[in-house]
């Protein structure tokens, strides 16, 4: 059975822009950020792998040129209720030593499929 919310709920989307080669305690930073989101029961989170981009230093990373494809852009995106995202933001800020974090208000329409009663 699927339940649908017809009334939008206010939430926040956090987008974290990092490089593929960045690490946190010996593991890829993007993976560590996703694990933190899962541990804190964030409603949804995903990792997007960029094929080309640059950060604040304006050094281009692209998969078209193998010589500069070692640190491709990654975006970790998380969405949940405003309070949950506000609680999580200081930890995410601590983890992201180089990169950018954006926070955007969103309206959520959440559909859930019940798998058990």
Secondary structure, DSSP 4 states (H G I P E B T S, - for coil): -EEE--S-EEEEEEEEEEETT-EETTEEHHHHHHHHHHHTT-SEEEEEE-SEE--TT---EETTSGGG-TT-EEEEEEEEEHHHHHHHHHHHHHH-SSSEEEEEEEEE--EEE----
